[in-house]
Amino acid sequence: MNKGLENFVWFQFANDVDMDLRKRVSTDFEKRYDKAKYVSFNEFIKEKVFTIQEVWKVKIKNDVRDIDKNPSQNIAENKLRQWQRLSYVNDVVMNAYVKIMIELVYDKSSPAYIHLYKQLDKKSYNDIELGFVWQPNIKRLSKLFLALQKDALIHKESDYDSFKEALNGTILTDIEPIKFICSNSLVVYLFGQLQKHKFINGKMGNTNKLIEHTTGLENVAQTRYNTEITKTGVPRNSTIVDNILRNL
């Protein structure tokens, strides 16, 4: 496998597990600790997720090496059982593991490869397109909603249930767009900051499309570009968004 393709395979694995892992790590942390005592809560979660993924990456490389040396069905079964016992491993992670293993294992006709391939959820290659997913505790989403109302970014009569649904991994075509009453540039900035600070997640490289479906805006890429070439590089009233996210 050439280096470029291998890098893409690792990138795809990280993308497959990131959203689910980040949400579960965040929920687990908030159950055990007082988030308010941690000034850099989002950075802590980001570092924790990164560390877990790095450990998984090392194990995957070792598993590939072992299977390449002895590509038997028994070895493949043992590797799958070992993964099932790891912390934070669930169906999402298991399927991501199988996907990357069948890409990296050398002998595509071996009993080990065939066994791994049989475990793969084939539908995962043709997932329906989903919208953004809120990552932290759901209580922080309601806090965001109230703050957006208070600072007049969305209408005071906006419906929280619709707002929550739009940021809950809903099928793109089923999303009822959030009705913002601020400038388009500020809406795009808000979503950029929500992603940057890991409040929401979405498929890599598909952010503009997700924002358009979630907000009803058009030409998000052009709106972002027009803001970036201004003297400040941020829209007017961007500090409103910064303060809202800082206080979540």
PyMOL commands that set and color helices and strands:
alter all, ss='L'
color gray80, all
select helices_A, chain A and resi 3-32+35-37+41-69+73-84+91-104+111-119+122-126+138-150+160-166+172-174+184-196+207-215+220-228+238-246
alter helices_A, ss='H'
color red, helices_A
select strands_A, chain A and resi 133-134+200-201
alter strands_A, ss='S'
color yellow, strands_A
deselect
rebuild
show_as cartoon
